[in-house]
Amino acid sequence: MTAGVNDPVALKLLNKVVEMPSLEAPEDESIKTLYVGGLDKRITEQDLRDNFYAHGEIESIKMVLDKACAFVTYTTREGAEKAAKELSSKLVIKGLRLKLMWGKPQAPRPNSETSGGVR
């Protein structure tokens, strides 16, 4: 028997991947950011850029290593939706399977000039 041909375990795993739901886009059309979880120090911003750029123009990538995550923001909603659809269940970088979700809209920050300013 040739390895990988008619492999029942491999077929079962592939069928599970096909059954996995894709990432559902949020109602809020202004959200263009994807959350990437499960990072470690081996993964760089360039690694993320290499995996996400094919789906659309990237506006920014914010790495939050103390939380083991990053936020990839696209310039268009279409780019973010395409990346979410293509990568949702199969994002693996440097052997790590990463979690992909839609980012939440950021709450506006209080204006720092009005609170605690110089008197």
Order of alpha helices (4+ residues) and beta strands (2+ residues): alpha-beta-alpha-beta-beta-alpha-beta-beta-beta
